[in-house]
Amino acid sequence: MKLSCTLISTFLALSVTALPAPAPNAATTAVATGDRASASSTTSAAAVATTTAAAGAGEGEGEGEENEVELEGQFGQRINLGGGNVKTDVLFPASLGSFEVEFQNQQGRVLTVTENKTPAPPPTGFTALEPVSYVVQVRGGGTRGLTLQKIDYILSANNTLDISAGQIGRFCREANGFVIGAGVGELEFEVEENELTLTVDSLVGEWGIFVPTAAAGAGAGAGAEAEAGAGAGAAAGACGAGTACRALLDAILRLGGGAAARK
């Protein structure tokens, strides 16, 4: 039975209070709550297909055996999703990776994804991974009973941030905020792809990507330490042996030593 947004948000609030409070981190910034602006959509042509895979019988296992189309989407474009039960993955650029919509059905649909640049704050205990949320619209038919519907987030391969405990949340108007958990969909983390994938009963909605505040802080802290180490190394090099800085420093120390000896 599908729970209402209000019940889900109440349960999540009670669950979070039982968790230890994460240490505050200066690198974590609050996301301002603004009016929920609706992004305009365009009537552009479908996105450009980048990969079409169709493996023959007996060639490997898993998704490689299915007909699959991968598209590069642009925000605000209307993207034609083909039917024929061909799995279609549409990837949209994000600051730390890619936002992805997975679709499969006998009859096609038209997909539009826009960014909300003033999203609601993240759920308690979580930090938004991206400064925006993603508004998904589907036209040309409903979303009930489609063969496959997934909302995913793929972290860039060179990013060391741990998103394994991350969440994909749906904005709920009743709760006036994002809700996460089993009531939103079935969430998995795919280690090989460094990907959060959420199987949903409807693609339509506003989606946010969140990680636990402690994990976000650890990633920021590691970056700060590396930056500090680089700064210390640069400072040491600037006043290293044979530099004008070191000669001036030695002269000051000699003067200080001579003054102390005369006392």
Accessible surface in RSA format (square Angstrom, percent):
REM  Atomic radii and reference values for relative SASA: ProtOr
REM  Chains: A
REM  Algorithm: Lee & Richards
REM  Probe-radius: 1.40
REM  Slices: 20
REM RES _ NUM      All-atoms   Total-Side   Main-Chain    Non-polar    All polar
REM                ABS   REL    ABS   REL    ABS   REL    ABS   REL    ABS   REL
RES MET A   1   218.40 113.1 136.23  90.2  82.17 195.6 111.20  94.5 107.20 142.0
RES LYS A   2   152.35  74.3 118.93  73.0  33.41  79.6  87.64  78.9  64.71  68.9
RES LEU A   3    82.55  46.0  74.84  53.5   7.71  19.4  76.69  53.9   5.86  15.8
RES SER A   4    49.86  42.1  35.50  47.4  14.36  33.1  41.77  88.9   8.09  11.3
RES CYS A   5    32.57  24.6  31.21  34.8   1.35   3.2   0.00   0.0  32.57  35.1
RES THR A   6    67.35  47.9  67.35  68.3   0.00   0.0  57.59  77.4   9.77  14.8
RES LEU A   7   107.32  59.8 103.42  74.0   3.90   9.8 103.42  72.6   3.90  10.5
RES ILE A   8    12.72   7.2  11.36   8.5   1.36   3.3  12.72   9.2   0.00   0.0
RES SER A   9    30.48  25.8  24.56  32.8   5.91  13.6  19.43  41.4  11.05  15.5
RES THR A  10    70.74  50.3  65.36  66.3   5.38  12.8  53.93  72.4  16.81  25.4
RES PHE A  11   133.89  67.0 131.17  81.2   2.72   7.1 133.48  80.9   0.42   1.2
RES LEU A  12    28.88  16.1  28.85  20.6   0.03   0.1  28.88  20.3   0.00   0.0
RES ALA A  13    55.99  51.5  48.14  74.3   7.85  17.9  54.40  76.6   1.59   4.2
RES LEU A  14   122.18  68.0 114.65  82.0   7.53  18.9 114.90  80.7   7.27  19.6
RES SER A  15    44.67  37.7  32.98  44.0  11.69  26.9  34.93  74.4   9.74  13.6
RES VAL A  16    30.21  19.9  27.10  24.5   3.11   7.5  27.10  23.5   3.11   8.4
RES THR A  17   110.82  78.8  76.87  77.9  33.95  80.9  73.36  98.5  37.46  56.6
RES ALA A  18    88.84  81.7  50.15  77.4  38.69  88.0  61.56  86.7  27.28  72.3
RES LEU A  19   114.12  63.6 101.84  72.9  12.28  30.9 101.85  71.5  12.27  33.0
RES PRO A  20   118.99  86.7  98.28  89.6  20.71  75.3 109.98  90.8   9.01  56.0
RES ALA A  21    94.54  86.9  62.80  96.9  31.73  72.2  67.22  94.7  27.32  72.4
RES PRO A  22    58.57  42.7  37.49  34.2  21.08  76.6  46.22  38.2  12.35  76.8
RES ALA A  23    80.86  74.3  62.29  96.1  18.57  42.2  67.40  94.9  13.46  35.7
RES PRO A  24   134.62  98.1 104.73  95.5  29.89 108.7 115.02  95.0  19.61 121.8
RES ASN A  25    48.38  33.4  32.87  31.8  15.51  37.3   6.71  16.2  41.67  40.3
RES ALA A  26   110.44 101.5  68.87 106.3  41.57  94.6  81.95 115.4  28.49  75.5
RES ALA A  27    60.74  55.9  28.57  44.1  32.17  73.2  40.11  56.5  20.63  54.7
RES THR A  28    49.53  35.2  27.23  27.6  22.30  53.1  29.24  39.3  20.28  30.7
RES THR A  29   104.39  74.2  92.11  93.4  12.28  29.3  66.38  89.2  38.01  57.5
RES ALA A  30   105.24  96.8  66.03 101.9  39.21  89.2  75.58 106.4  29.66  78.6
RES VAL A  31    36.68  24.1  26.37  23.9  10.30  24.8  29.64  25.8   7.03  19.1
RES ALA A  32    82.64  76.0  66.41 102.5  16.24  36.9  76.74 108.1   5.90  15.6
RES THR A  33    91.37  65.0  58.98  59.8  32.39  77.2  50.98  68.5  40.39  61.1
RES GLY A  34    29.95  36.9   0.00   N/A  29.95  36.9  24.12  66.2   5.83  13.1
RES ASP A  35   132.58  92.9 118.84 118.3  13.74  32.5  39.65  93.3  92.93  92.7
RES ARG A  36    67.61  28.4  39.64  20.2  27.96  66.6  36.23  49.5  31.38  19.0
RES ALA A  37    69.13  63.6  52.63  81.2  16.50  37.5  61.76  87.0   7.37  19.5
RES SER A  38   109.40  92.4  77.42 103.3  31.98  73.7  51.06 108.7  58.34  81.7
RES ALA A  39    47.57  43.7  17.73  27.4  29.83  67.9  27.50  38.7  20.07  53.2
RES SER A  40    99.87  84.4  77.27 103.1  22.60  52.1  52.80 112.4  47.07  65.9
RES SER A  41    43.91  37.1  17.01  22.7  26.90  62.0   2.28   4.9  41.62  58.3
RES THR A  42    68.17  48.5  62.45  63.3   5.72  13.6  67.09  90.1   1.08   1.6
RES THR A  43   111.88  79.6  84.09  85.3  27.79  66.2  52.14  70.0  59.74  90.3
RES SER A  44    44.59  37.7  28.02  37.4  16.58  38.2  18.03  38.4  26.56  37.2
RES ALA A  45    84.73  77.9  64.04  98.8  20.69  47.1  75.85 106.8   8.89  23.5
RES ALA A  46    41.30  38.0  24.43  37.7  16.86  38.4  24.43  34.4  16.86  44.7
RES ALA A  47    12.76  11.7   0.05   0.1  12.71  28.9   3.89   5.5   8.87  23.5
RES VAL A  48   114.22  75.2 108.08  97.8   6.14  14.8 113.36  98.5   0.86   2.3
RES ALA A  49    57.63  53.0  34.64  53.5  22.99  52.3  34.71  48.9  22.93  60.7
RES THR A  50    64.81  46.1  27.79  28.2  37.03  88.2  35.39  47.5  29.42  44.5
RES THR A  51    70.18  49.9  63.86  64.7   6.32  15.1  49.99  67.1  20.19  30.5
RES THR A  52   100.10  71.2  68.30  69.2  31.80  75.8  52.74  70.8  47.36  71.6
RES ALA A  53    43.40  39.9  37.56  58.0   5.84  13.3  43.23  60.9   0.17   0.5
RES ALA A  54    75.02  69.0  41.46  64.0  33.57  76.4  42.03  59.2  32.99  87.4
RES ALA A  55    37.47  34.4  14.82  22.9  22.65  51.5  21.32  30.0  16.14  42.8
RES GLY A  56    36.15  44.6   0.00   N/A  36.15  44.6  31.61  86.7   4.54  10.2
RES ALA A  57   113.37 104.2  70.48 108.8  42.89  97.6  81.76 115.1  31.61  83.7
RES GLY A  58    79.62  98.2   0.00   N/A  79.62  98.2  40.29 110.6  39.33  88.1
RES GLU A  59   111.54  64.0  96.84  73.3  14.69  35.0  42.44  82.1  69.10  56.4
RES GLY A  60    51.63  63.7   0.00   N/A  51.63  63.7  38.07 104.5  13.55  30.4
RES GLU A  61   161.13  92.5 133.86 101.3  27.26  64.9  47.67  92.2 113.45  92.6
RES GLY A  62    54.20  66.8   0.00   N/A  54.20  66.8  42.11 115.6  12.08  27.1
RES GLU A  63    90.94  52.2  83.79  63.4   7.14  17.0  39.79  77.0  51.14  41.8
RES GLY A  64    40.72  50.2   0.00   N/A  40.72  50.2  34.64  95.1   6.08  13.6
RES GLU A  65    86.82  49.8  66.87  50.6  19.95  47.5  17.38  33.6  69.44  56.7
RES GLU A  66    75.15  43.1  69.54  52.6   5.61  13.4  30.55  59.1  44.60  36.4
RES ASN A  67    84.40  58.2  77.34  74.7   7.06  17.0  12.24  29.5  72.16  69.8
RES GLU A  68    31.13  17.9  30.25  22.9   0.87   2.1   6.25  12.1  24.88  20.3
RES VAL A  69    32.10  21.1  32.10  29.1   0.00   0.0  32.10  27.9   0.00   0.0
RES GLU A  70    59.77  34.3  59.49  45.0   0.29   0.7   2.76   5.3  57.02  46.6
RES LEU A  71    13.28   7.4  13.28   9.5   0.00   0.0  13.28   9.3   0.00   0.0
RES GLU A  72    99.07  56.9  95.62  72.3   3.45   8.2  24.37  47.1  74.70  61.0
RES GLY A  73     0.63   0.8   0.00   N/A   0.63   0.8   0.00   0.0   0.63   1.4
RES GLN A  74    92.65  51.8  92.63  67.7   0.02   0.1  29.73  63.3  62.92  47.7
RES PHE A  75    54.42  27.2  29.90  18.5  24.52  63.8  30.16  18.3  24.26  69.4
RES GLY A  76     4.93   6.1   0.00   N/A   4.93   6.1   4.86  13.3   0.07   0.2
RES GLN A  77    40.66  22.7  40.58  29.7   0.08   0.2   5.58  11.9  35.08  26.6
RES ARG A  78    86.11  36.2  84.29  43.0   1.82   4.3  14.39  19.7  71.72  43.5
RES ILE A  79     0.00   0.0   0.00   0.0   0.00   0.0   0.00   0.0   0.00   0.0
RES ASN A  80    94.62  65.3  85.42  82.5   9.20  22.2  25.82  62.1  68.80  66.5
RES LEU A  81     4.43   2.5   0.19   0.1   4.23  10.6   0.38   0.3   4.05  10.9
RES GLY A  82    44.77  55.2   0.00   N/A  44.77  55.2  39.05 107.2   5.72  12.8
RES GLY A  83    22.02  27.2   0.00   N/A  22.02  27.2   6.30  17.3  15.72  35.2
RES GLY A  84    47.36  58.4   0.00   N/A  47.36  58.4  23.37  64.1  23.99  53.7
RES ASN A  85    62.49  43.1  51.51  49.8  10.98  26.4  14.87  35.8  47.62  46.0
RES VAL A  86    40.91  26.9  40.85  37.0   0.06   0.2  40.91  35.5   0.00   0.0
RES LYS A  87     6.82   3.3   6.72   4.1   0.10   0.2   5.17   4.7   1.65   1.8
RES THR A  88     4.82   3.4   4.82   4.9   0.00   0.0   1.72   2.3   3.10   4.7
RES ASP A  89     8.05   5.6   8.05   8.0   0.00   0.0   0.00   0.0   8.05   8.0
RES VAL A  90     0.25   0.2   0.25   0.2   0.00   0.0   0.25   0.2   0.00   0.0
RES LEU A  91    36.28  20.2  33.06  23.7   3.22   8.1  33.21  23.3   3.07   8.3
RES PHE A  92     1.01   0.5   0.09   0.1   0.92   2.4   1.01   0.6   0.00   0.0
RES PRO A  93    76.54  55.8  65.07  59.3  11.47  41.7  71.43  59.0   5.11  31.8
RES ALA A  94    23.82  21.9   0.00   0.0  23.82  54.2   8.33  11.7  15.49  41.0
RES SER A  95    85.77  72.5  41.81  55.8  43.96 101.3  50.51 107.6  35.25  49.4
RES LEU A  96    57.53  32.0  55.19  39.5   2.34   5.9  57.53  40.4   0.00   0.0
RES GLY A  97    11.98  14.8   0.00   N/A  11.98  14.8   4.33  11.9   7.65  17.1
RES SER A  98    27.67  23.4  27.67  36.9   0.00   0.0   0.61   1.3  27.06  37.9
RES PHE A  99     0.00   0.0   0.00   0.0   0.00   0.0   0.00   0.0   0.00   0.0
RES GLU A 100     9.59   5.5   9.59   7.3   0.00   0.0   0.00   0.0   9.59   7.8
RES VAL A 101     0.29   0.2   0.25   0.2   0.04   0.1   0.25   0.2   0.04   0.1
RES GLU A 102    10.10   5.8  10.10   7.6   0.00   0.0   0.00   0.0  10.10   8.2
RES PHE A 103     0.23   0.1   0.23   0.1   0.00   0.0   0.23   0.1   0.00   0.0
RES GLN A 104    26.28  14.7  26.28  19.2   0.00   0.0   0.00   0.0  26.28  19.9
RES ASN A 105    12.15   8.4  12.15  11.7   0.00   0.0   0.00   0.0  12.15  11.7
RES GLN A 106   100.67  56.3  92.62  67.7   8.05  19.2  38.37  81.7  62.30  47.2
RES GLN A 107   109.05  61.0 105.75  77.3   3.30   7.9  51.31 109.2  57.74  43.8
RES GLY A 108    29.80  36.7   0.00   N/A  29.80  36.7  11.06  30.3  18.74  42.0
RES ARG A 109    33.94  14.3  26.52  13.5   7.42  17.7   3.49   4.8  30.45  18.5
RES VAL A 110    39.89  26.2  39.88  36.1   0.01   0.0  39.88  34.7   0.01   0.0
RES LEU A 111     0.00   0.0   0.00   0.0   0.00   0.0   0.00   0.0   0.00   0.0
RES THR A 112     0.28   0.2   0.00   0.0   0.28   0.7   0.00   0.0   0.28   0.4
RES VAL A 113     0.11   0.1   0.00   0.0   0.11   0.3   0.00   0.0   0.11   0.3
RES THR A 114    10.35   7.4  10.12  10.3   0.23   0.5   5.39   7.2   4.96   7.5
RES GLU A 115    47.47  27.3  37.90  28.7   9.57  22.8   3.04   5.9  44.44  36.3
RES ASN A 116     5.27   3.6   3.13   3.0   2.14   5.2   2.63   6.3   2.65   2.6
RES LYS A 117   154.55  75.4 132.01  81.0  22.54  53.7  74.78  67.3  79.77  85.0
RES THR A 118    59.54  42.3  57.52  58.3   2.01   4.8  57.16  76.8   2.38   3.6
RES PRO A 119     6.86   5.0   6.84   6.2   0.02   0.1   6.86   5.7   0.00   0.0
RES ALA A 120     5.47   5.0   2.70   4.2   2.78   6.3   2.86   4.0   2.61   6.9
RES PRO A 121    60.97  44.4  57.06  52.0   3.90  14.2  57.06  47.1   3.90  24.3
RES PRO A 122    32.02  23.3  17.98  16.4  14.03  51.0  18.00  14.9  14.02  87.1
RES PRO A 123    19.80  14.4   9.03   8.2  10.76  39.1  18.53  15.3   1.26   7.9
RES THR A 124    98.51  70.1  83.94  85.1  14.58  34.7  56.38  75.7  42.13  63.7
RES GLY A 125    28.93  35.7   0.00   N/A  28.93  35.7  14.38  39.5  14.54  32.6
RES PHE A 126    35.43  17.7  26.38  16.3   9.06  23.6  26.38  16.0   9.06  25.9
RES THR A 127    21.24  15.1  20.14  20.4   1.10   2.6  20.50  27.5   0.74   1.1
RES ALA A 128    24.30  22.3   9.40  14.5  14.91  33.9   9.40  13.2  14.91  39.5
RES LEU A 129    16.40   9.1   4.79   3.4  11.61  29.2   6.52   4.6   9.89  26.6
RES GLU A 130     5.27   3.0   2.50   1.9   2.78   6.6   1.35   2.6   3.93   3.2
RES PRO A 131    88.21  64.3  76.16  69.4  12.05  43.8  82.97  68.5   5.25  32.6
RES VAL A 132    19.08  12.6  15.13  13.7   3.95   9.5  15.13  13.1   3.95  10.7
RES SER A 133     1.05   0.9   1.05   1.4   0.00   0.0   1.05   2.2   0.00   0.0
RES TYR A 134     0.70   0.3   0.70   0.4   0.00   0.0   0.00   0.0   0.70   0.9
RES VAL A 135    39.86  26.2  39.36  35.6   0.50   1.2  39.36  34.2   0.50   1.3
RES VAL A 136     0.91   0.6   0.00   0.0   0.91   2.2   0.00   0.0   0.91   2.5
RES GLN A 137    73.20  40.9  72.67  53.1   0.53   1.3  16.77  35.7  56.42  42.8
RES VAL A 138    19.44  12.8   0.04   0.0  19.40  46.7   0.04   0.0  19.40  52.6
RES ARG A 139    86.63  36.4  82.41  42.0   4.22  10.0  45.06  61.6  41.57  25.2
RES GLY A 140    66.61  82.1   0.00   N/A  66.61  82.1  36.04  98.9  30.57  68.5
RES GLY A 141    40.61  50.1   0.00   N/A  40.61  50.1  27.78  76.2  12.83  28.7
RES GLY A 142    52.88  65.2   0.00   N/A  52.88  65.2  39.64 108.8  13.24  29.7
RES THR A 143    18.25  13.0  14.67  14.9   3.58   8.5   2.68   3.6  15.56  23.5
RES ARG A 144   229.82  96.5 204.85 104.4  24.97  59.4  83.10 113.6 146.72  88.9
RES GLY A 145    73.82  91.0   0.00   N/A  73.82  91.0  39.04 107.1  34.77  77.9
RES LEU A 146    19.85  11.1   2.86   2.0  16.99  42.7   2.86   2.0  16.99  45.7
RES THR A 147    79.51  56.6  45.90  46.5  33.61  80.1  42.60  57.2  36.91  55.8
RES LEU A 148    35.70  19.9  32.27  23.1   3.43   8.6  35.70  25.1   0.00   0.0
RES GLN A 149     8.27   4.6   5.44   4.0   2.82   6.7   0.86   1.8   7.40   5.6
RES LYS A 150    30.90  15.1  30.90  19.0   0.00   0.0   7.37   6.6  23.52  25.1
RES ILE A 151     0.00   0.0   0.00   0.0   0.00   0.0   0.00   0.0   0.00   0.0
RES ASP A 152     0.00   0.0   0.00   0.0   0.00   0.0   0.00   0.0   0.00   0.0
RES TYR A 153     0.00   0.0   0.00   0.0   0.00   0.0   0.00   0.0   0.00   0.0
RES ILE A 154    35.85  20.4  35.38  26.4   0.48   1.1  35.38  25.5   0.48   1.3
RES LEU A 155     3.21   1.8   0.00   0.0   3.21   8.1   0.09   0.1   3.12   8.4
RES SER A 156    43.95  37.1  35.04  46.8   8.91  20.5  24.14  51.4  19.81  27.8
RES ALA A 157   111.81 102.8  69.60 107.4  42.22  96.0  77.41 109.0  34.40  91.1
RES ASN A 158   138.31  95.4 104.42 100.9  33.89  81.6  48.34 116.3  89.97  87.0
RES ASN A 159    39.55  27.3  28.24  27.3  11.31  27.2   8.13  19.6  31.41  30.4
RES THR A 160   139.10  98.9 107.16 108.6  31.94  76.1  80.81 108.5  58.29  88.1
RES LEU A 161    30.79  17.1  21.63  15.5   9.16  23.0  25.89  18.2   4.90  13.2
RES ASP A 162    87.95  61.6  78.36  78.0   9.60  22.7  36.76  86.5  51.20  51.1
RES ILE A 163     0.74   0.4   0.00   0.0   0.74   1.8   0.23   0.2   0.50   1.4
RES SER A 164    54.59  46.1  37.03  49.4  17.56  40.4  21.63  46.1  32.95  46.2
RES ALA A 165    62.11  57.1  46.64  72.0  15.47  35.2  56.45  79.5   5.66  15.0
RES GLY A 166     1.92   2.4   0.00   N/A   1.92   2.4   0.00   0.0   1.92   4.3
RES GLN A 167    42.81  23.9  42.81  31.3   0.00   0.0   0.00   0.0  42.81  32.5
RES ILE A 168     1.81   1.0   0.00   0.0   1.81   4.4   0.00   0.0   1.81   4.9
RES GLY A 169     0.00   0.0   0.00   N/A   0.00   0.0   0.00   0.0   0.00   0.0
RES ARG A 170    42.55  17.9  42.55  21.7   0.00   0.0  20.64  28.2  21.91  13.3
RES PHE A 171    19.39   9.7   7.13   4.4  12.27  31.9   7.13   4.3  12.27  35.1
RES CYS A 172     3.20   2.4   0.64   0.7   2.56   6.0   2.56   6.5   0.64   0.7
RES ARG A 173   193.16  81.1 170.79  87.1  22.37  53.3  69.36  94.8 123.80  75.0
RES GLU A 174   123.14  70.7  85.39  64.6  37.75  89.9  45.02  87.1  78.12  63.8
RES ALA A 175    35.41  32.6   5.29   8.2  30.12  68.5  13.41  18.9  22.00  58.3
RES ASN A 176   111.90  77.2  98.11  94.8  13.79  33.2  23.18  55.8  88.72  85.8
RES GLY A 177    14.35  17.7   0.00   N/A  14.35  17.7  14.35  39.4   0.00   0.0
RES PHE A 178    15.05   7.5   1.39   0.9  13.67  35.6   1.39   0.8  13.67  39.1
RES VAL A 179     3.25   2.1   3.25   2.9   0.00   0.0   3.25   2.8   0.00   0.0
RES ILE A 180     9.28   5.3   9.08   6.8   0.19   0.5   9.08   6.5   0.19   0.5
RES GLY A 181    26.67  32.9   0.00   N/A  26.67  32.9  22.93  62.9   3.73   8.4
RES ALA A 182   101.63  93.4  69.45 107.2  32.18  73.2  74.71 105.2  26.93  71.3
RES GLY A 183    30.67  37.8   0.00   N/A  30.67  37.8  11.41  31.3  19.26  43.1
RES VAL A 184     9.99   6.6   1.83   1.7   8.16  19.7   4.76   4.1   5.24  14.2
RES GLY A 185    16.80  20.7   0.00   N/A  16.80  20.7  12.84  35.2   3.97   8.9
RES GLU A 186   114.10  65.5 105.89  80.1   8.20  19.5  42.50  82.2  71.59  58.5
RES LEU A 187    55.77  31.1  28.24  20.2  27.53  69.2  28.24  19.8  27.53  74.1
RES GLU A 188    84.93  48.8  77.63  58.7   7.30  17.4  27.50  53.2  57.43  46.9
RES PHE A 189    60.14  30.1  32.52  20.1  27.62  71.9  32.52  19.7  27.62  79.1
RES GLU A 190    57.75  33.2  54.11  40.9   3.64   8.7  21.81  42.2  35.95  29.3
RES VAL A 191   112.28  73.9  99.94  90.5  12.34  29.7  99.95  86.8  12.33  33.4
RES GLU A 192   158.21  90.8 119.43  90.4  38.77  92.3  69.12 133.7  89.09  72.7
RES GLU A 193    98.27  56.4  89.52  67.7   8.75  20.8  20.73  40.1  77.54  63.3
RES ASN A 194    36.67  25.3  36.67  35.4   0.00   0.0  14.19  34.1  22.48  21.7
RES GLU A 195    10.68   6.1  10.68   8.1   0.00   0.0   0.00   0.0  10.68   8.7
RES LEU A 196     0.80   0.4   0.80   0.6   0.00   0.0   0.80   0.6   0.00   0.0
RES THR A 197     2.25   1.6   1.60   1.6   0.65   1.6   1.23   1.7   1.02   1.5
RES LEU A 198     2.69   1.5   2.69   1.9   0.00   0.0   2.69   1.9   0.00   0.0
RES THR A 199    47.28  33.6  43.80  44.4   3.47   8.3  37.70  50.6   9.58  14.5
RES VAL A 200    11.70   7.7   0.00   0.0  11.70  28.2   3.73   3.2   7.97  21.6
RES ASP A 201    80.61  56.5  64.27  64.0  16.34  38.6  48.28 113.6  32.33  32.2
RES SER A 202    24.45  20.7  24.45  32.6   0.00   0.0  19.17  40.8   5.28   7.4
RES LEU A 203     0.03   0.0   0.03   0.0   0.00   0.0   0.03   0.0   0.00   0.0
RES VAL A 204    63.97  42.1  60.03  54.3   3.93   9.5  60.03  52.2   3.93  10.7
RES GLY A 205    19.33  23.8   0.00   N/A  19.33  23.8  19.30  53.0   0.03   0.1
RES GLU A 206    20.73  11.9  17.61  13.3   3.11   7.4   7.27  14.1  13.46  11.0
RES TRP A 207     0.00   0.0   0.00   0.0   0.00   0.0   0.00   0.0   0.00   0.0
RES GLY A 208     2.48   3.1   0.00   N/A   2.48   3.1   2.48   6.8   0.00   0.0
RES ILE A 209     2.48   1.4   0.06   0.0   2.42   5.8   0.06   0.0   2.42   6.6
RES PHE A 210     4.60   2.3   4.60   2.9   0.00   0.0   4.60   2.8   0.00   0.0
RES VAL A 211     0.85   0.6   0.85   0.8   0.00   0.0   0.85   0.7   0.00   0.0
RES PRO A 212    31.20  22.7  31.20  28.4   0.00   0.0  31.20  25.8   0.00   0.0
RES THR A 213    21.97  15.6  20.89  21.2   1.08   2.6  15.00  20.2   6.97  10.5
RES ALA A 214    63.20  58.1  50.28  77.6  12.93  29.4  57.46  80.9   5.74  15.2
RES ALA A 215    26.04  23.9  15.30  23.6  10.74  24.4  23.02  32.4   3.02   8.0
RES ALA A 216    18.26  16.8  12.09  18.7   6.17  14.0  13.32  18.8   4.94  13.1
RES GLY A 217     6.27   7.7   0.00   N/A   6.27   7.7   4.69  12.9   1.58   3.5
RES ALA A 218    68.20  62.7  50.56  78.0  17.64  40.1  62.66  88.2   5.54  14.7
RES GLY A 219    30.77  37.9   0.00   N/A  30.77  37.9  19.55  53.6  11.22  25.1
RES ALA A 220    38.46  35.4  19.37  29.9  19.09  43.4  31.17  43.9   7.29  19.3
RES GLY A 221    25.64  31.6   0.00   N/A  25.64  31.6  25.45  69.8   0.19   0.4
RES ALA A 222    62.36  57.3  51.83  80.0  10.53  24.0  55.60  78.3   6.77  17.9
RES GLY A 223    39.79  49.1   0.00   N/A  39.79  49.1  35.20  96.6   4.59  10.3
RES ALA A 224    60.52  55.6  49.61  76.6  10.91  24.8  55.33  77.9   5.18  13.7
RES GLU A 225   132.93  76.3 121.27  91.7  11.66  27.8  46.20  89.4  86.73  70.8
RES ALA A 226    70.45  64.8  50.85  78.5  19.60  44.6  62.93  88.6   7.52  19.9
RES GLU A 227   135.87  78.0 125.31  94.8  10.56  25.1  45.71  88.4  90.17  73.6
RES ALA A 228    67.92  62.4  50.64  78.1  17.28  39.3  62.67  88.3   5.25  13.9
RES GLY A 229    44.91  55.4   0.00   N/A  44.91  55.4  35.15  96.5   9.76  21.9
RES ALA A 230    69.42  63.8  50.46  77.9  18.96  43.1  62.46  88.0   6.96  18.4
RES GLY A 231    40.51  50.0   0.00   N/A  40.51  50.0  34.59  94.9   5.92  13.3
RES ALA A 232    65.66  60.4  51.79  79.9  13.87  31.5  59.95  84.4   5.70  15.1
RES GLY A 233    45.87  56.6   0.00   N/A  45.87  56.6  35.83  98.3  10.04  22.5
RES ALA A 234    70.91  65.2  50.49  77.9  20.42  46.4  63.38  89.3   7.53  19.9
RES ALA A 235    64.48  59.3  50.57  78.0  13.91  31.7  59.06  83.2   5.42  14.4
RES ALA A 236    69.15  63.6  50.90  78.6  18.25  41.5  62.67  88.3   6.48  17.2
RES GLY A 237    50.78  62.6   0.00   N/A  50.78  62.6  37.46 102.8  13.33  29.9
RES ALA A 238    66.13  60.8  45.49  70.2  20.64  46.9  58.09  81.8   8.03  21.3
RES CYS A 239    41.86  31.7  36.38  40.6   5.48  12.9  15.81  40.1  26.05  28.1
RES GLY A 240    21.51  26.5   0.00   N/A  21.51  26.5  21.51  59.0   0.00   0.0
RES ALA A 241    97.00  89.2  66.09 102.0  30.91  70.3  67.46  95.0  29.53  78.2
RES GLY A 242    86.68 106.9   0.00   N/A  86.68 106.9  43.57 119.6  43.11  96.5
RES THR A 243    44.40  31.6  36.86  37.4   7.54  18.0  42.43  57.0   1.97   3.0
RES ALA A 244    88.48  81.4  69.30 106.9  19.18  43.6  76.67 108.0  11.81  31.3
RES CYS A 245    52.34  39.6  40.85  45.6  11.50  27.0  23.72  60.1  28.62  30.9
RES ARG A 246    99.40  41.7  99.40  50.7   0.00   0.0  10.65  14.6  88.75  53.8
RES ALA A 247    62.36  57.3  51.37  79.3  10.98  25.0  57.95  81.6   4.40  11.7
RES LEU A 248   116.91  65.1 112.24  80.3   4.67  11.7 116.21  81.6   0.70   1.9
RES LEU A 249    79.54  44.3  77.90  55.7   1.64   4.1  79.24  55.6   0.30   0.8
RES ASP A 250    47.00  32.9  45.31  45.1   1.69   4.0  12.15  28.6  34.85  34.8
RES ALA A 251    32.85  30.2  31.67  48.9   1.18   2.7  32.38  45.6   0.48   1.3
RES ILE A 252    96.81  55.1  94.51  70.4   2.30   5.6  94.64  68.2   2.17   5.9
RES LEU A 253   115.13  64.1 103.33  73.9  11.81  29.7 106.33  74.7   8.81  23.7
RES ARG A 254   163.98  68.8 148.01  75.5  15.97  38.0  78.64 107.5  85.34  51.7
RES LEU A 255   134.15  74.7 127.63  91.3   6.52  16.4 130.48  91.6   3.67   9.9
RES GLY A 256    43.27  53.4   0.00   N/A  43.27  53.4  36.14  99.2   7.12  15.9
RES GLY A 257    43.05  53.1   0.00   N/A  43.05  53.1  35.50  97.4   7.54  16.9
RES GLY A 258    27.81  34.3   0.00   N/A  27.81  34.3  25.45  69.9   2.36   5.3
RES ALA A 259    40.24  37.0  37.48  57.8   2.76   6.3  38.46  54.2   1.78   4.7
RES ALA A 260    67.36  61.9  50.77  78.3  16.59  37.7  53.70  75.6  13.67  36.2
RES ALA A 261    87.17  80.2  50.23  77.5  36.95  84.0  62.59  88.1  24.59  65.1
RES ARG A 262   194.11  81.5 155.90  79.5  38.21  91.0  80.37 109.8 113.73  68.9
RES LYS A 263   211.45 103.2 146.94  90.2  64.51 153.6 124.56 112.1  86.89  92.6
END  Absolute sums over single chains surface
CHAIN  1 A    14611.3      10608.2       4003.1       8976.8       5634.5
END  Absolute sums over all chains
TOTAL         14611.3      10608.2       4003.1       8976.8       5634.5
